[in-house]
Structures are given as C-alpha cells and as structure tokens.
Amino acid sequence: MTVQSSKNYKLSYLAEFTEADLKGNAELIIESASGIAESDSSTITFADQFDYLKAALDSKAAAVVTKAEFLTRLASSTKNKSFLLTTNPRTVYARIANLLSATPYYTGEISADAVIADSVKLGKNISIHAGVVISERVEVADNTIIAPGVIIGPDVKLGKACLLHPGVIVERDSRLGDNVIIQSGSVIGSDGFGFATDNTGHYKIPQQGNVIIESGVEIGANVTIDRGASGPTIIRQGSKLDNLIQIAHNVEVGEESLIVSLTGIAGSTKLGRRVTLGGQSGIVGHIKLADYTTAAARAMVTASTKKGDFISGAPAREHRTALKEQAYLRRLPKYIEKIKQLEKRILELENNNLDKQD
C-alpha cells in the first residue's frame, strides 16, 4: 500500500491503513483526529463504549471509529455519520491520530548553530536544531530528528526516524534502533551506581558497558537509564517507559513491556515480554520477572515471578492474597478492641475463681 504524503486522507484509505470495516462515505476527507468534544466537520473521533457512541453521534465529527455491535444497538438514526468498525476502536484511533499528526521539530535541515564533529555520519532528511552537540564518530540514520539542546556523546548510533526531544542526553557508545522517541530531560547511558566499599571509603567501579534501546521504544521525560557495568543495559523492542523512571545498570526490559512513572529497577534484573509495572513500583536487583507479569502500583517486588503473575503489596505477593491481608489489616483496630475485651473478661473470670477458692 502506498503511503500518502499529505496530512489529508480519504476515509477509504484510513480503513485500508487500519484494516477496519468502512460504513458510510468512502470519499470523505479526514484532516484531523480528536476527542468527541473537540471534533469538527473534518475530524474523526472514536467511541469504545456505547454511551460514548451516542455522544459522538451528537458531535460535529465527520466519522467515528467504533464497534459494529454498538451500531446494531442504536435505536435512532446514525445522523449521517460515517464509521470505521473494529474490535479495538482505541488502537485504530491511535494509529490514525499518529498518521494525521505533524511530527514535532521536523525541518529537514541542519542548523548552523549546532556543533557537529567532523567524523559524524549523517543520513538523509535529518533535522538538527540549534544548540545540539554531536560528538566524534556518531552515526545518525535517515529521517531522525534531534531537537534543540540535545547532547550526543562519542560513538553513539541512532537508527532511522528517531525523535529526541529538547535536552535529551545520549551518552557514549549507546545504540538506538529505529523509531525511538525520547522525551525531554532523559539521560541515556549515565554511569551505574557501582562502588566497592571498605573502612577507608567508597571506590568507584568503572561502568564499562553501554545502553541498547531497540526499535519502537518510547521513553518519557526525565528518565535515567544507566549503562552496564560490563555488558549492556537493554530496553527491548516496542517497550514504553513513562516519566521519572530509573533503570539501573545491566537491567534488561523485555519486548513490549510497560513501565509507569516513578518506578525504579535495581541492577541486573531481567524483565520478560510484556511485563507491566504500575506507578511507584520498586524492583530489587538480580531477579527475573517472567513474561506477562503485572505488578500493581507501589508494589515492592523482591522475588522472581512466574509467567502471568499478578502481584501487589510490599513485599509483593499474589494479588488476591495481598488484598485479603489488606482487608484484615483494616479490621485490625476492631480485633484489638475485641482482644482487650476478651482479656478483661478472662481476668474477671480468673478473679471470680480465686474468690470462690477463698
């Protein structure tokens, strides 16, 4: 399928692009994607719940991404709307919104106010803004965008169509695959926290590894990913990291994992495929989280898991067990009061028995 170069698309093209079923005007031109309340006559929106569909029908949107089963439940007219029908409206909408949205910081030009070493190799159609510093022997592949104030250390390799937002730092020897997005303020390849300690002090262990970020990874703002002490720290393909996350040296994050903000992962821990870590999770070092593990928010994970485990609490354990323990803890004041009453009653009975003996 040939990708159009403009940001206006026929609805028939969007149906083909997302493999959705089209109902309505195939020639309809869509210029933007938005929420229901913000839509206009050239907008496509989405409804992944039936109540949202009713609101979408009353909106100005020209087209709606929704489920076929919702349309069959409508007792009223579809109000001349067109539809893309799919089992996952949110995903289809996300793909369309990305297609229609302008790419931030794209210029296709290299600013004269960027500092670029002579040994740097640049691909085609690259955007490099003012204040960028690119060190020796760096390689930047086609269509990559480097926003203002980015610093790239020596021997770094950036893949195709990467986007580095303002203020990102990519330290020496780091490797980024294709279509990697890094938000502002993140640091890739900082030294890991490695020290040898004796009674005279703490002695730094040189961090001689690097960071490998595979294709399709997105990293939020103010994330720190430490280089390996020896060997790499790895973020596998398709993983998504929220803001304010700490990844320590020699951690491996498996494919398509999701890590929510304020999570910290200690050194040498390995995450399997599609692991999900809720906000403020803490993961100790040198353990393995199996494929499809989910840790709830604020979980303190201290042991390895089995495939598909859903864990929570501190220390983290099977979620249902943790919920039961929390329920018992909430009742603890009542239990304590009851115990006090029982102790008082026992004491009274003992005193009565003594009086009878006397």
Residue pairs with C-beta under 8 A, 6 or more apart in sequence:
1 16
1 17
4 13
7 31
7 100
7 102
8 29
8 30
8 31
9 17
9 29
9 30
9 99
9 100
10 26
10 27
10 28
10 29
10 30
11 22
11 24
11 25
11 26
11 27
11 28
11 29
11 30
11 44
11 63
11 82
11 84
12 22
12 26
12 27
14 20
14 30
14 44
14 84
14 96
14 99
15 21
15 22
15 26
15 84
17 95
17 96
17 99
18 84
18 86
18 92
18 95
18 96
19 86
20 65
20 84
20 85
20 86
20 92
21 68
21 84
21 85
21 86
22 82
22 83
22 84
22 85
23 71
23 82
23 83
23 84
23 85
24 63
24 81
24 82
24 83
25 82
28 62
28 63
28 82
29 42
30 42
30 43
30 44
30 62
30 63
30 96
30 100
31 42
31 43
31 100
32 40
32 42
32 43
32 44
32 100
33 43
33 44
33 45
33 93
33 96
33 97
33 100
33 101
34 40
34 43
34 45
34 61
35 45
36 45
36 47
36 52
36 55
36 56
36 59
36 61
37 59
39 45
39 56
39 59
39 60
39 61
39 62
40 60
40 61
41 60
41 62
42 62
43 60
43 61
43 62
43 63
44 61
44 62
44 63
44 64
44 65
44 84
44 93
44 96
45 56
45 59
45 61
45 63
45 64
45 65
45 93
46 52
46 56
46 64
46 65
46 66
46 89
46 90
46 92
46 93
47 53
47 55
47 56
47 64
47 65
47 66
47 70
47 89
48 66
48 67
48 88
48 89
48 90
50 70
50 73
53 64
53 66
53 70
53 71
53 74
56 64
56 66
56 81
57 64
57 74
57 76
57 78
57 79
57 81
58 79
61 81
62 81
62 82
63 81
63 82
63 83
63 84
64 81
64 82
64 83
64 84
65 83
65 84
65 86
65 89
65 92
65 93
65 96
66 83
66 84
66 85
66 86
66 89
67 85
67 86
67 87
67 89
68 85
71 78
71 83
71 85
84 92
86 92
103 145
103 163
104 145
104 147
104 163
104 165
105 127
105 129
105 145
105 146
105 147
105 148
105 163
105 165
106 127
106 145
107 127
107 129
108 125
108 126
108 127
109 127
109 128
110 116
110 122
110 126
110 127
110 128
111 128
111 129
111 130
111 132
113 130
113 131
114 128
114 129
114 130
114 131
114 132
114 133
114 134
115 132
115 133
115 134
116 122
116 128
116 132
116 134
117 134
117 135
117 136
117 137
117 138
119 136
119 137
119 138
120 134
120 135
120 136
120 137
120 138
120 139
120 140
121 138
121 139
121 140
122 128
122 140
123 140
123 141
123 142
123 143
123 144
123 160
124 142
124 143
125 142
125 143
126 140
126 142
126 143
126 144
126 145
126 146
127 144
127 145
127 146
128 134
128 146
129 146
129 147
129 148
129 149
129 150
130 148
131 148
131 149
131 150
132 146
132 147
132 148
132 149
132 150
132 151
132 152
133 150
133 151
133 152
134 140
134 146
134 152
135 152
135 153
135 154
135 155
135 156
135 172
136 154
136 155
137 154
137 155
138 152
138 153
138 154
138 155
138 156
138 157
138 158
139 156
139 157
139 158
140 146
140 158
141 158
141 159
141 160
141 161
141 162
141 178
142 160
142 161
143 160
143 161
144 158
144 159
144 160
144 161
144 162
144 163
144 164
145 162
145 163
145 164
146 152
146 164
147 163
147 164
147 165
147 166
147 168
148 166
149 166
149 167
150 164
150 165
150 166
150 167
150 168
150 169
150 170
151 168
151 169
151 170
152 158
152 169
152 170
153 169
153 170
153 171
153 172
153 173
153 174
153 189
154 172
154 173
155 172
155 173
156 170
156 171
156 172
156 173
156 174
156 175
156 176
157 174
157 175
157 176
158 164
158 170
158 176
158 180
159 176
159 177
159 178
159 179
159 180
159 215
160 178
160 179
161 178
161 179
162 176
162 178
162 179
162 180
162 181
162 182
163 180
163 181
163 182
164 170
164 182
165 181
165 182
165 183
165 184
165 221
166 184
167 184
167 185
168 182
168 183
168 184
168 185
168 186
168 187
168 188
169 186
169 187
169 188
169 189
169 190
170 176
170 182
170 188
170 189
171 187
171 188
171 189
171 190
171 211
171 227
172 189
172 210
173 189
173 210
173 211
173 227
174 188
174 189
174 210
174 211
174 212
174 213
174 227
175 210
175 211
175 212
175 213
176 188
176 213
177 213
177 214
177 215
177 216
177 217
177 237
178 215
178 216
179 215
179 216
180 213
180 215
180 216
180 217
180 218
180 219
181 217
181 218
181 219
182 188
182 218
182 219
182 223
183 218
183 219
183 220
183 221
183 223
183 243
184 221
184 222
185 221
185 222
186 219
186 220
186 221
186 222
186 223
186 224
186 225
187 223
187 224
187 225
188 211
188 213
188 219
188 225
189 210
189 211
189 225
189 226
189 227
190 224
190 225
190 226
190 227
191 207
191 226
191 227
192 207
192 209
192 226
192 227
192 228
192 229
192 233
192 248
192 249
192 250
192 267
193 226
193 248
193 249
193 267
194 204
194 205
194 207
194 229
194 249
194 267
195 202
195 203
195 204
195 205
196 202
196 203
196 205
197 203
205 229
207 226
207 227
207 228
207 229
207 249
208 228
208 229
208 230
209 227
209 228
209 229
209 230
209 231
209 232
209 233
209 249
209 250
210 227
210 228
210 232
210 233
211 225
211 226
211 227
211 228
211 232
211 233
211 234
211 235
212 232
212 233
212 234
212 235
213 219
213 225
213 234
213 235
214 234
214 235
214 236
214 237
214 238
215 237
215 238
216 237
216 238
217 235
217 236
217 237
217 238
217 239
217 240
217 241
218 240
218 241
219 225
219 235
219 241
220 241
220 242
220 243
220 244
220 245
220 261
221 243
221 244
222 243
222 244
223 241
223 243
223 244
223 245
223 246
223 247
224 245
224 246
224 247
225 233
225 235
225 247
226 233
226 246
226 247
226 248
226 249
226 251
226 267
227 233
227 249
228 249
228 250
229 249
229 250
229 267
230 250
231 250
232 250
233 247
233 248
233 249
233 250
233 251
233 252
234 251
234 252
234 253
235 241
235 247
235 253
236 252
236 253
236 254
236 255
236 256
236 257
236 273
237 255
237 256
238 255
238 256
239 253
239 254
239 255
239 256
239 257
239 258
239 259
240 257
240 258
240 259
241 247
241 253
241 259
242 259
242 260
242 261
242 263
242 279
243 261
244 261
244 262
245 259
245 261
245 262
245 263
245 264
245 265
246 263
246 264
246 265
247 253
247 265
248 264
248 265
248 266
248 267
248 268
248 269
248 285
249 267
249 268
250 267
250 268
251 265
251 266
251 267
251 268
251 269
251 270
251 271
252 269
252 270
252 271
253 259
253 265
253 271
253 275
254 270
254 271
254 272
254 273
254 274
254 275
254 291
255 273
255 274
256 273
256 274
257 271
257 273
257 274
257 275
257 276
257 277
258 274
258 275
258 276
258 277
259 265
259 276
259 277
259 281
260 276
260 277
260 278
260 279
260 281
260 297
261 279
261 280
262 279
262 280
263 277
263 278
263 279
263 280
263 281
263 282
263 283
264 281
264 282
264 283
265 271
265 277
265 283
266 283
266 284
266 285
266 286
267 285
267 286
268 285
268 286
269 283
269 284
269 285
269 286
269 287
269 288
269 289
270 287
270 288
270 289
271 277
271 288
271 289
271 293
272 288
272 289
272 290
272 291
272 292
272 293
272 307
273 291
273 292
274 291
274 292
275 289
275 291
275 292
275 293
275 294
275 295
276 293
276 294
276 295
277 283
277 295
277 299
278 294
278 295
278 296
278 297
278 298
278 299
279 297
279 298
280 297
280 298
281 295
281 297
281 298
281 299
281 300
281 301
282 299
282 300
282 301
283 289
283 295
283 301
284 301
284 302
287 301
287 302
287 303
287 304
288 304
288 305
289 295
289 301
289 304
289 305
290 304
290 305
290 306
290 307
290 308
290 309
291 307
291 308
292 307
292 308
293 305
293 307
293 308
293 309
293 310
293 311
294 309
294 310
294 311
295 301
295 311
295 312
295 316
296 310
296 311
296 312
296 313
296 319
297 312
298 312
298 314
299 311
299 312
299 313
299 314
299 316
300 313
300 314
300 315
300 316
301 311
301 315
301 316
302 315
302 316
303 315
303 316
305 311
309 318
310 318
310 319
311 317
311 318
311 319
311 322
312 319
312 322
312 323
313 322
313 325
313 326
316 322
